[in-house]
Amino acid sequence: MINISSIKTHMYCPMKLYIQNHVDTNENDDYQLAIEIKKLKIDIFDLIQKNMRKIKKDMGLVQIEQILSQNIDSYIKSTADAIISMDLGLNNEQINQIIDEAYFNIKITSLKIKQAMTILDKNAFAIIDLFFPNSMYSYLLKDSQLELIGMCDKIEIIDGKYYPISIKSSNPPLKGVWDQDAIELVAYAILLEEEFETEVFVGFVDYEKIGDRRPVVMDVNLRKGLFEVMREVKEITDNKKLPNVRKNPRKCDNCEYKDICIK
Ligand code: SF4
């Protein structure tokens, strides 16, 4: 069974996937930490959504921001403490990044809510679906025939159609989405089609750092690209094929395996 997290790692660097599978023994901690951080971010979205219900159309921007921010800080801190106690390696830089992203998101959402309430002349409670469509979070998708499994960050359901959403804290490209983000999303789209017997034509990547949502069209070439990547992943994970990679300073300098890799 191929986990979509392996596809993501392979797209970042095939050697990283090889080291994770055949050399490094701490990979599970990193994976678990990534899951805990994702869960925390989902809870933050949920809190913002709950807070939004209290906003009235005559409120100013500062008051809207204050209401959306209620309980966010204390929740992040208490959850971060709980994750730290799990000894998964969460550090202060990561915690500060989560806080910064949350408040950036609150600022953008406040502006959008204010604008929408003014144009539609409604309180926030009446337009909540505009900002938070019916969604499922951290949804486990699996296809035994394809031998593919993965946890989709978010699935939005609008007018009976399903949209896979991938939430990223990485820097976005200048336009469009990174190849690895598109491949990850098409994997979720294919699993979604199987699970709900539906067709998925488009998904979205949410780049949290800049509060931007970018579409990915699930065309034939992207679908074929996924199957090619799955073949390469299997070669590395099942057949221990050592990949031939060219070092990329931009990636290698930030890679936790650079010491192992040099050896
Ligand atoms: S150090 Fe570079 S080549 Fe080695 S695993 Fe990391 S990203 Fe890949």
py3Dmol code that shows the C-alpha trace and the ligand (Angstrom):
import py3Dmol

protein = """\
ATOM      1  CA  MET A   1       0.000   0.000   0.000  1.00  0.00           C
ATOM      2  CA  ILE A   2       1.449   3.393  -0.979  1.00  0.00           C
ATOM      3  CA  ASN A   3       0.816   6.223   1.441  1.00  0.00           C
ATOM      4  CA  ILE A   4       0.327   9.630  -0.191  1.00  0.00           C
ATOM      5  CA  SER A   5       2.857  11.008   2.312  1.00  0.00           C
ATOM      6  CA  SER A   6       5.466   8.807   0.536  1.00  0.00           C
ATOM      7  CA  ILE A   7       4.462  10.350  -2.785  1.00  0.00           C
ATOM      8  CA  LYS A   8       4.939  13.823  -1.288  1.00  0.00           C
ATOM      9  CA  THR A   9       8.374  12.877   0.037  1.00  0.00           C
ATOM     10  CA  HIS A  10       9.343  11.370  -3.309  1.00  0.00           C
ATOM     11  CA  MET A  11       8.280  14.521  -5.129  1.00  0.00           C
ATOM     12  CA  TYR A  12      10.458  16.560  -2.769  1.00  0.00           C
ATOM     13  CA  CYS A  13      13.437  14.258  -3.289  1.00  0.00           C
ATOM     14  CA  PRO A  14      13.510  10.513  -4.128  1.00  0.00           C
ATOM     15  CA  MET A  15      16.642  10.100  -1.996  1.00  0.00           C
ATOM     16  CA  LYS A  16      14.768  11.428   1.012  1.00  0.00           C
ATOM     17  CA  LEU A  17      12.154   8.719   0.506  1.00  0.00           C
ATOM     18  CA  TYR A  18      14.892   6.098   0.244  1.00  0.00           C
ATOM     19  CA  ILE A  19      16.557   7.288   3.490  1.00  0.00           C
ATOM     20  CA  GLN A  20      13.217   7.456   5.328  1.00  0.00           C
ATOM     21  CA  ASN A  21      12.377   3.908   4.338  1.00  0.00           C
ATOM     22  CA  HIS A  22      15.700   2.140   4.531  1.00  0.00           C
ATOM     23  CA  VAL A  23      18.099   4.184   6.701  1.00  0.00           C
ATOM     24  CA  ASP A  24      16.371   6.517   9.170  1.00  0.00           C
ATOM     25  CA  THR A  25      14.597   5.093  12.205  1.00  0.00           C
ATOM     26  CA  ASN A  26      13.032   8.323  13.523  1.00  0.00           C
ATOM     27  CA  GLU A  27      10.702   8.886  10.573  1.00  0.00           C
ATOM     28  CA  ASN A  28       7.627   7.922  12.585  1.00  0.00           C
ATOM     29  CA  ASP A  29       8.211  10.809  15.013  1.00  0.00           C
ATOM     30  CA  ASP A  30       8.402  13.323  12.142  1.00  0.00           C
ATOM     31  CA  TYR A  31       5.256  11.903  10.587  1.00  0.00           C
ATOM     32  CA  GLN A  32       3.393  11.970  13.902  1.00  0.00           C
ATOM     33  CA  LEU A  33       4.487  15.566  14.537  1.00  0.00           C
ATOM     34  CA  ALA A  34       3.217  16.616  11.089  1.00  0.00           C
ATOM     35  CA  ILE A  35      -0.157  15.004  11.891  1.00  0.00           C
ATOM     36  CA  GLU A  36      -0.403  16.751  15.282  1.00  0.00           C
ATOM     37  CA  ILE A  37       0.387  20.141  13.700  1.00  0.00           C
ATOM     38  CA  LYS A  38      -2.237  19.561  10.997  1.00  0.00           C
ATOM     39  CA  LYS A  39      -4.805  18.649  13.668  1.00  0.00           C
ATOM     40  CA  LEU A  40      -3.986  21.826  15.583  1.00  0.00           C
ATOM     41  CA  LYS A  41      -4.449  23.943  12.441  1.00  0.00           C
ATOM     42  CA  ILE A  42      -7.809  22.321  11.750  1.00  0.00           C
ATOM     43  CA  ASP A  43      -8.911  23.097  15.306  1.00  0.00           C
ATOM     44  CA  ILE A  44      -7.864  26.728  14.778  1.00  0.00           C
ATOM     45  CA  PHE A  45     -10.058  26.905  11.625  1.00  0.00           C
ATOM     46  CA  ASP A  46     -12.882  25.441  13.673  1.00  0.00           C
ATOM     47  CA  LEU A  47     -12.478  28.042  16.439  1.00  0.00           C
ATOM     48  CA  ILE A  48     -12.423  30.888  13.903  1.00  0.00           C
ATOM     49  CA  GLN A  49     -15.594  29.475  12.354  1.00  0.00           C
ATOM     50  CA  LYS A  50     -17.334  29.328  15.762  1.00  0.00           C
ATOM     51  CA  ASN A  51     -16.220  32.876  16.612  1.00  0.00           C
ATOM     52  CA  MET A  52     -17.532  34.169  13.296  1.00  0.00           C
ATOM     53  CA  ARG A  53     -21.109  33.419  14.371  1.00  0.00           C
ATOM     54  CA  LYS A  54     -20.896  36.253  16.939  1.00  0.00           C
ATOM     55  CA  ILE A  55     -20.055  38.998  14.424  1.00  0.00           C
ATOM     56  CA  LYS A  56     -22.685  41.595  13.573  1.00  0.00           C
ATOM     57  CA  LYS A  57     -22.840  43.735  10.427  1.00  0.00           C
ATOM     58  CA  ASP A  58     -22.393  47.056  12.278  1.00  0.00           C
ATOM     59  CA  MET A  59     -19.081  46.007  13.880  1.00  0.00           C
ATOM     60  CA  GLY A  60     -15.797  47.631  12.856  1.00  0.00           C
ATOM     61  CA  LEU A  61     -12.735  45.788  11.596  1.00  0.00           C
ATOM     62  CA  VAL A  62     -10.872  45.922  14.918  1.00  0.00           C
ATOM     63  CA  GLN A  63     -13.811  44.437  16.799  1.00  0.00           C
ATOM     64  CA  ILE A  64     -14.240  41.715  14.165  1.00  0.00           C
ATOM     65  CA  GLU A  65     -10.575  40.753  14.513  1.00  0.00           C
ATOM     66  CA  GLN A  66     -10.907  40.664  18.311  1.00  0.00           C
ATOM     67  CA  ILE A  67     -13.908  38.359  18.133  1.00  0.00           C
ATOM     68  CA  LEU A  68     -12.302  36.026  15.593  1.00  0.00           C
ATOM     69  CA  SER A  69      -9.201  35.841  17.815  1.00  0.00           C
ATOM     70  CA  GLN A  70     -11.082  34.743  20.949  1.00  0.00           C
ATOM     71  CA  ASN A  71      -9.491  31.682  22.623  1.00  0.00           C
ATOM     72  CA  ILE A  72      -7.069  31.156  19.711  1.00  0.00           C
ATOM     73  CA  ASP A  73      -3.918  32.073  21.610  1.00  0.00           C
ATOM     74  CA  SER A  74      -4.690  29.992  24.692  1.00  0.00           C
ATOM     75  CA  TYR A  75      -5.745  27.024  22.541  1.00  0.00           C
ATOM     76  CA  ILE A  76      -2.534  27.089  20.503  1.00  0.00           C
ATOM     77  CA  LYS A  77      -0.411  27.332  23.646  1.00  0.00           C
ATOM     78  CA  SER A  78      -2.176  24.535  25.528  1.00  0.00           C
ATOM     79  CA  THR A  79      -2.140  22.240  22.486  1.00  0.00           C
ATOM     80  CA  ALA A  80       1.515  23.040  21.794  1.00  0.00           C
ATOM     81  CA  ASP A  81       2.329  22.096  25.418  1.00  0.00           C
ATOM     82  CA  ALA A  82       0.514  18.801  24.935  1.00  0.00           C
ATOM     83  CA  ILE A  83       2.469  18.096  21.728  1.00  0.00           C
ATOM     84  CA  ILE A  84       5.755  19.030  23.425  1.00  0.00           C
ATOM     85  CA  SER A  85       4.973  16.543  26.201  1.00  0.00           C
ATOM     86  CA  MET A  86       4.668  13.839  23.501  1.00  0.00           C
ATOM     87  CA  ASP A  87       8.361  14.426  22.752  1.00  0.00           C
ATOM     88  CA  LEU A  88       7.913  14.634  18.986  1.00  0.00           C
ATOM     89  CA  GLY A  89      10.397  17.487  18.529  1.00  0.00           C
ATOM     90  CA  LEU A  90       8.041  20.486  18.272  1.00  0.00           C
ATOM     91  CA  ASN A  91      10.163  23.636  18.664  1.00  0.00           C
ATOM     92  CA  ASN A  92       9.495  27.317  19.426  1.00  0.00           C
ATOM     93  CA  GLU A  93      10.049  28.357  15.820  1.00  0.00           C
ATOM     94  CA  GLN A  94       7.282  26.014  14.675  1.00  0.00           C
ATOM     95  CA  ILE A  95       4.938  27.246  17.431  1.00  0.00           C
ATOM     96  CA  ASN A  96       5.569  30.903  16.492  1.00  0.00           C
ATOM     97  CA  GLN A  97       4.948  30.063  12.843  1.00  0.00           C
ATOM     98  CA  ILE A  98       1.585  28.468  13.723  1.00  0.00           C
ATOM     99  CA  ILE A  99       0.626  31.578  15.763  1.00  0.00           C
ATOM    100  CA  ASP A 100       1.716  33.973  12.976  1.00  0.00           C
ATOM    101  CA  GLU A 101      -0.243  32.013  10.362  1.00  0.00           C
ATOM    102  CA  ALA A 102      -3.348  31.933  12.561  1.00  0.00           C
ATOM    103  CA  TYR A 103      -3.337  35.719  13.084  1.00  0.00           C
ATOM    104  CA  PHE A 104      -2.572  36.394   9.431  1.00  0.00           C
ATOM    105  CA  ASN A 105      -5.538  34.211   8.513  1.00  0.00           C
ATOM    106  CA  ILE A 106      -7.725  36.077  11.037  1.00  0.00           C
ATOM    107  CA  LYS A 107      -6.758  39.458   9.534  1.00  0.00           C
ATOM    108  CA  ILE A 108      -7.581  38.323   5.981  1.00  0.00           C
ATOM    109  CA  THR A 109     -10.816  36.634   7.084  1.00  0.00           C
ATOM    110  CA  SER A 110     -11.873  39.781   9.012  1.00  0.00           C
ATOM    111  CA  LEU A 111     -11.470  41.934   5.912  1.00  0.00           C
ATOM    112  CA  LYS A 112     -13.427  39.474   3.778  1.00  0.00           C
ATOM    113  CA  ILE A 113     -16.222  39.131   6.355  1.00  0.00           C
ATOM    114  CA  LYS A 114     -16.540  42.911   6.738  1.00  0.00           C
ATOM    115  CA  GLN A 115     -16.728  43.322   2.970  1.00  0.00           C
ATOM    116  CA  ALA A 116     -19.277  40.510   2.535  1.00  0.00           C
ATOM    117  CA  MET A 117     -21.496  41.762   5.396  1.00  0.00           C
ATOM    118  CA  THR A 118     -21.514  45.274   3.898  1.00  0.00           C
ATOM    119  CA  ILE A 119     -22.332  44.110   0.367  1.00  0.00           C
ATOM    120  CA  LEU A 120     -24.972  41.552   1.409  1.00  0.00           C
ATOM    121  CA  ASP A 121     -26.300  43.581   4.348  1.00  0.00           C
ATOM    122  CA  LYS A 122     -26.333  40.512   6.602  1.00  0.00           C
ATOM    123  CA  ASN A 123     -24.791  39.454   9.912  1.00  0.00           C
ATOM    124  CA  ALA A 124     -21.918  36.967   9.714  1.00  0.00           C
ATOM    125  CA  PHE A 125     -24.075  34.107  10.999  1.00  0.00           C
ATOM    126  CA  ALA A 126     -26.214  34.323   7.843  1.00  0.00           C
ATOM    127  CA  ILE A 127     -23.253  34.132   5.449  1.00  0.00           C
ATOM    128  CA  ILE A 128     -21.091  31.582   7.249  1.00  0.00           C
ATOM    129  CA  ASP A 129     -21.410  29.060   4.375  1.00  0.00           C
ATOM    130  CA  LEU A 130     -19.649  31.545   2.085  1.00  0.00           C
ATOM    131  CA  PHE A 131     -16.528  31.264   4.220  1.00  0.00           C
ATOM    132  CA  PHE A 132     -16.844  27.784   5.673  1.00  0.00           C
ATOM    133  CA  PRO A 133     -18.643  25.426   3.270  1.00  0.00           C
ATOM    134  CA  ASN A 134     -19.788  22.032   4.491  1.00  0.00           C
ATOM    135  CA  SER A 135     -16.499  20.192   5.002  1.00  0.00           C
ATOM    136  CA  MET A 136     -14.846  17.044   6.260  1.00  0.00           C
ATOM    137  CA  TYR A 137     -11.423  17.338   7.822  1.00  0.00           C
ATOM    138  CA  SER A 138      -8.510  14.869   7.922  1.00  0.00           C
ATOM    139  CA  TYR A 139     -10.524  12.316   5.995  1.00  0.00           C
ATOM    140  CA  LEU A 140      -8.855   8.957   5.482  1.00  0.00           C
ATOM    141  CA  LEU A 141      -9.203   7.717   1.901  1.00  0.00           C
ATOM    142  CA  LYS A 142      -8.134   4.294   0.701  1.00  0.00           C
ATOM    143  CA  ASP A 143      -8.312   2.184  -2.443  1.00  0.00           C
ATOM    144  CA  SER A 144      -7.206  -1.440  -2.097  1.00  0.00           C
ATOM    145  CA  GLN A 145      -7.064  -2.019  -5.847  1.00  0.00           C
ATOM    146  CA  LEU A 146      -4.848   0.984  -6.481  1.00  0.00           C
ATOM    147  CA  GLU A 147      -2.953   0.193  -3.260  1.00  0.00           C
ATOM    148  CA  LEU A 148      -3.164   3.853  -2.323  1.00  0.00           C
ATOM    149  CA  ILE A 149      -4.020   5.427   1.031  1.00  0.00           C
ATOM    150  CA  GLY A 150      -3.890   8.977   2.385  1.00  0.00           C
ATOM    151  CA  MET A 151      -5.427  11.496   4.750  1.00  0.00           C
ATOM    152  CA  CYS A 152      -6.959  14.430   2.866  1.00  0.00           C
ATOM    153  CA  ASP A 153      -6.646  17.692   4.863  1.00  0.00           C
ATOM    154  CA  LYS A 154     -10.099  18.862   3.934  1.00  0.00           C
ATOM    155  CA  ILE A 155     -12.943  17.908   1.605  1.00  0.00           C
ATOM    156  CA  GLU A 156     -15.445  20.647   0.807  1.00  0.00           C
ATOM    157  CA  ILE A 157     -18.883  19.659  -0.411  1.00  0.00           C
ATOM    158  CA  ILE A 158     -20.715  22.316  -2.426  1.00  0.00           C
ATOM    159  CA  ASP A 159     -23.952  21.573  -4.293  1.00  0.00           C
ATOM    160  CA  GLY A 160     -23.266  17.837  -4.044  1.00  0.00           C
ATOM    161  CA  LYS A 161     -19.792  18.151  -5.599  1.00  0.00           C
ATOM    162  CA  TYR A 162     -16.632  17.140  -3.748  1.00  0.00           C
ATOM    163  CA  TYR A 163     -13.481  19.289  -3.716  1.00  0.00           C
ATOM    164  CA  PRO A 164     -10.236  18.003  -2.163  1.00  0.00           C
ATOM    165  CA  ILE A 165      -8.262  20.726  -0.372  1.00  0.00           C
ATOM    166  CA  SER A 166      -4.619  20.524   0.577  1.00  0.00           C
ATOM    167  CA  ILE A 167      -3.450  22.967   3.266  1.00  0.00           C
ATOM    168  CA  LYS A 168       0.187  24.058   2.911  1.00  0.00           C
ATOM    169  CA  SER A 169       2.392  26.119   5.192  1.00  0.00           C
ATOM    170  CA  SER A 170       5.258  26.118   2.651  1.00  0.00           C
ATOM    171  CA  ASN A 171       6.102  29.104   0.439  1.00  0.00           C
ATOM    172  CA  PRO A 172       3.927  29.140  -2.696  1.00  0.00           C
ATOM    173  CA  PRO A 173       5.301  29.428  -6.251  1.00  0.00           C
ATOM    174  CA  LEU A 174       4.813  32.780  -8.012  1.00  0.00           C
ATOM    175  CA  LYS A 175       1.845  31.352  -9.867  1.00  0.00           C
ATOM    176  CA  GLY A 176      -0.049  28.065  -9.928  1.00  0.00           C
ATOM    177  CA  VAL A 177       0.983  25.336  -7.507  1.00  0.00           C
ATOM    178  CA  TRP A 178       4.130  23.261  -7.015  1.00  0.00           C
ATOM    179  CA  ASP A 179       4.222  19.986  -8.995  1.00  0.00           C
ATOM    180  CA  GLN A 180       4.299  17.951  -5.778  1.00  0.00           C
ATOM    181  CA  ASP A 181       1.188  19.726  -4.497  1.00  0.00           C
ATOM    182  CA  ALA A 182      -0.662  18.999  -7.753  1.00  0.00           C
ATOM    183  CA  ILE A 183       0.321  15.305  -7.673  1.00  0.00           C
ATOM    184  CA  GLU A 184      -0.762  15.005  -4.029  1.00  0.00           C
ATOM    185  CA  LEU A 185      -4.107  16.593  -4.828  1.00  0.00           C
ATOM    186  CA  VAL A 186      -4.826  14.371  -7.829  1.00  0.00           C
ATOM    187  CA  ALA A 187      -4.140  11.346  -5.626  1.00  0.00           C
ATOM    188  CA  TYR A 188      -6.828  12.544  -3.213  1.00  0.00           C
ATOM    189  CA  ALA A 189      -9.152  13.298  -6.132  1.00  0.00           C
ATOM    190  CA  ILE A 190      -8.842   9.743  -7.487  1.00  0.00           C
ATOM    191  CA  LEU A 191      -9.452   8.254  -4.035  1.00  0.00           C
ATOM    192  CA  LEU A 192     -12.423  10.578  -3.515  1.00  0.00           C
ATOM    193  CA  GLU A 193     -13.962   9.491  -6.820  1.00  0.00           C
ATOM    194  CA  GLU A 194     -13.727   5.884  -5.724  1.00  0.00           C
ATOM    195  CA  GLU A 195     -15.004   6.484  -2.183  1.00  0.00           C
ATOM    196  CA  PHE A 196     -18.030   8.608  -3.093  1.00  0.00           C
ATOM    197  CA  GLU A 197     -18.658   7.313  -6.639  1.00  0.00           C
ATOM    198  CA  THR A 198     -18.356  10.795  -8.019  1.00  0.00           C
ATOM    199  CA  GLU A 199     -16.177  12.771 -10.410  1.00  0.00           C
ATOM    200  CA  VAL A 200     -13.690  15.340  -9.236  1.00  0.00           C
ATOM    201  CA  PHE A 201     -12.723  17.982 -11.795  1.00  0.00           C
ATOM    202  CA  VAL A 202     -10.885  20.432  -9.605  1.00  0.00           C
ATOM    203  CA  GLY A 203      -9.208  20.657  -6.207  1.00  0.00           C
ATOM    204  CA  PHE A 204      -7.470  23.470  -4.359  1.00  0.00           C
ATOM    205  CA  VAL A 205      -4.230  24.155  -2.551  1.00  0.00           C
ATOM    206  CA  ASP A 206      -4.513  26.625   0.337  1.00  0.00           C
ATOM    207  CA  TYR A 207      -1.166  28.385   0.806  1.00  0.00           C
ATOM    208  CA  GLU A 208      -1.618  29.629   4.354  1.00  0.00           C
ATOM    209  CA  LYS A 209       1.391  31.955   4.427  1.00  0.00           C
ATOM    210  CA  ILE A 210      -0.198  34.297   1.902  1.00  0.00           C
ATOM    211  CA  GLY A 211      -3.831  33.332   2.504  1.00  0.00           C
ATOM    212  CA  ASP A 212      -4.241  32.250  -1.119  1.00  0.00           C
ATOM    213  CA  ARG A 213      -6.316  29.418  -2.586  1.00  0.00           C
ATOM    214  CA  ARG A 214      -5.111  28.072  -5.949  1.00  0.00           C
ATOM    215  CA  PRO A 215      -7.007  25.640  -8.194  1.00  0.00           C
ATOM    216  CA  VAL A 216      -5.686  22.411  -9.696  1.00  0.00           C
ATOM    217  CA  VAL A 217      -7.548  20.907 -12.653  1.00  0.00           C
ATOM    218  CA  MET A 218      -7.605  17.109 -12.555  1.00  0.00           C
ATOM    219  CA  ASP A 219      -6.760  16.549 -16.211  1.00  0.00           C
ATOM    220  CA  VAL A 220      -5.540  13.371 -17.918  1.00  0.00           C
ATOM    221  CA  ASN A 221      -1.879  14.343 -17.870  1.00  0.00           C
ATOM    222  CA  LEU A 222      -1.911  14.980 -14.142  1.00  0.00           C
ATOM    223  CA  ARG A 223      -3.628  11.634 -13.527  1.00  0.00           C
ATOM    224  CA  LYS A 224      -1.036   9.844 -15.696  1.00  0.00           C
ATOM    225  CA  GLY A 225       1.726  11.705 -13.839  1.00  0.00           C
ATOM    226  CA  LEU A 226       0.470  10.313 -10.537  1.00  0.00           C
ATOM    227  CA  PHE A 227       0.685   6.712 -11.772  1.00  0.00           C
ATOM    228  CA  GLU A 228       4.230   7.271 -13.014  1.00  0.00           C
ATOM    229  CA  VAL A 229       5.234   8.654  -9.602  1.00  0.00           C
ATOM    230  CA  MET A 230       3.533   5.714  -7.848  1.00  0.00           C
ATOM    231  CA  ARG A 231       5.621   3.319  -9.953  1.00  0.00           C
ATOM    232  CA  GLU A 232       8.822   5.124  -8.945  1.00  0.00           C
ATOM    233  CA  VAL A 233       7.798   5.152  -5.262  1.00  0.00           C
ATOM    234  CA  LYS A 234       7.217   1.393  -5.334  1.00  0.00           C
ATOM    235  CA  GLU A 235      10.664   0.844  -6.853  1.00  0.00           C
ATOM    236  CA  ILE A 236      12.220   2.687  -3.903  1.00  0.00           C
ATOM    237  CA  THR A 237      10.049   1.388  -1.052  1.00  0.00           C
ATOM    238  CA  ASP A 238       9.538  -2.232  -2.167  1.00  0.00           C
ATOM    239  CA  ASN A 239      12.603  -2.956  -4.311  1.00  0.00           C
ATOM    240  CA  LYS A 240      15.059  -0.720  -2.420  1.00  0.00           C
ATOM    241  CA  LYS A 241      16.141   0.879  -5.665  1.00  0.00           C
ATOM    242  CA  LEU A 242      18.690   3.592  -4.869  1.00  0.00           C
ATOM    243  CA  PRO A 243      17.513   6.715  -6.721  1.00  0.00           C
ATOM    244  CA  ASN A 244      19.853   8.779  -8.796  1.00  0.00           C
ATOM    245  CA  VAL A 245      19.396  12.366  -7.630  1.00  0.00           C
ATOM    246  CA  ARG A 246      21.122  15.590  -8.384  1.00  0.00           C
ATOM    247  CA  LYS A 247      21.747  17.717  -5.285  1.00  0.00           C
ATOM    248  CA  ASN A 248      19.664  20.833  -5.124  1.00  0.00           C
ATOM    249  CA  PRO A 249      21.092  23.377  -2.637  1.00  0.00           C
ATOM    250  CA  ARG A 250      17.674  24.967  -2.111  1.00  0.00           C
ATOM    251  CA  LYS A 251      16.271  21.657  -0.900  1.00  0.00           C
ATOM    252  CA  CYS A 252      19.402  20.015   0.557  1.00  0.00           C
ATOM    253  CA  ASP A 253      20.226  22.954   2.868  1.00  0.00           C
ATOM    254  CA  ASN A 254      16.829  22.527   4.536  1.00  0.00           C
ATOM    255  CA  CYS A 255      16.843  18.732   4.512  1.00  0.00           C
ATOM    256  CA  GLU A 256      17.071  16.908   7.833  1.00  0.00           C
ATOM    257  CA  TYR A 257      18.990  14.104   6.079  1.00  0.00           C
ATOM    258  CA  LYS A 258      21.824  16.180   4.653  1.00  0.00           C
ATOM    259  CA  ASP A 259      24.383  14.616   7.035  1.00  0.00           C
ATOM    260  CA  ILE A 260      23.283  11.063   6.231  1.00  0.00           C
ATOM    261  CA  CYS A 261      23.127  11.907   2.542  1.00  0.00           C
ATOM    262  CA  ILE A 262      26.735  13.176   2.372  1.00  0.00           C
ATOM    263  CA  LYS A 263      27.915   9.877   3.866  1.00  0.00           C
TER     264      LYS A 263
END
"""
ligand_1 = """\
8
SF4
S 20.155 16.126 1.363
Fe 19.338 16.679 -0.663
S 19.676 14.850 -1.943
Fe 19.886 14.236 0.203
S 17.865 13.506 0.784
Fe 17.981 15.642 1.367
S 17.129 16.794 -0.354
Fe 17.623 14.724 -1.070
"""
view = py3Dmol.view(width=600, height=400)
view.addModel(protein, "pdb")
view.setStyle({"model": 0}, {"cartoon": {"style": "trace"}})
view.addModel(ligand_1, "xyz")
view.setStyle({"model": 1}, {"stick": {}})
view.zoomTo()
view.show()
